[in-house]
């Protein structure tokens, strides 16, 4: 009898363990394997990740009826959209004892006053990554959006440039280059940005949200419009492979997009308890430091700062200076009419 009871207990324990799965829907390359493994060991559960490469992709999938995700990692403007649509569960502060580790500068943001739904995770800057060796040989600048928009530069780079496959991000870069705010929704300015993009498009190799990391690291492309953490990854990969060139990345002088990404719990979450455990694990200083040390992202967690490697902390494109911050803006949610116009302009950009 004791043997039978023990066998049943073991079976139920294994079943419970099998069901302890946290479903995380997250950006490509945004949590390291080492961090994920450490969480699983600490939690005694399994972390299952699905990936997206753009906020719009994530929102579209949820709009199409995707369910079963516990945690999402949207940027501020997408958090605003999800809250407006009633897609999120409120946080339980009692389950987040390490929330106090967040730098006060990142608390109660415009997209979620009071942090009722969101826990800041990391931030990135959308900027230019480049093959420093090649660009120096060509005598090209590395601190301006002109590098991806102006034919006088692109003629020397034809087929060696990639831009993000994101209407919001690419239009934002064009708007900044034209001297406008990324939050400006004037249709005439958007149309001018579309025209700028269409003029440059014949010189570009492709629109890419993830492959540019590898292509930049191995030397297939020389200039990429993308995220600061991805450029960090490309640089480190090129170093590890001992490539005969150096990778650099810089915030364009005209300004750029700053994106704060957050953990939020989707309304369909089957395991909000595990979601809270994961968030609190990631709020602990040593764990929070991984997103900077291993991924190359900026960090809103004050307790993580002592654990961030000095050479990473010194990177102005990862941790922008006060002067740089004045040139950075966050994207905001769009009204339905603005979304329709942007969708039409993006279709024109992609098909022409």
Number of C-alpha atoms within 10 A of each C-alpha: 6 7 8 9 10 11 12 12 12 12 12 12 12 12 11 12 13 11 12 16 19 25 21 23 21 22 20 15 15 17 15 14 11 10 15 16 13 14 19 15 10 12 15 12 17 19 17 12 16 12 15 18 17 21 20 15 13 21 17 11 13 15 12 9 7 12 14 15 23 26 28 24 26 28 26 25 21 22 27 18 19 20 19 12 10 10 16 22 18 14 18 12 12 9 14 17 12 17 19 14 16 21 15 12 9 16 18 14 15 13 20 17 11 11 17 16 22 28 26 26 24 23 23 24 26 27 25 26 29 26 23 19 14 17 16 11 8 12 10 16 13 22 17 17 23 20 23 24 21 15 17 11 17 22 11 14 22 17 17 19 24 26 22 21 19 18 17 20 22 20 22 26 29 26 25 23 21 16 12 19 21 23 15 13 16 10 13 9 16 21 15 15 23 20 16 18 19 16 13 18 23 14 22 20 15 18 19 17 20 19 12 27 24 18 17 27 26 21 19 14 22 24 31 28 27 26 28 27 25 27 31 25 21 25 26 17 18 21 15 10 11 11 14 10 16 18 26 18 28 20 25 23 14 18 28 29 24 22 21 23 24 21 26 27 25 25 18 16 20 16 18 20 13 21 26 22 17 22 23 18 20 24 27 20 20 15 17 27 28 22 23 24 18 21 19 28 28 27 27 25 23 18 21 23 17 12 16 21 14 11 8 18 21 13 16 15 28 25 21 20 12 9 8 16 14 11 18 21 18 18 20 19 18 16 10 9 9 14 13 12 15 21 14 11 19 18 12 13 15 12 6 8
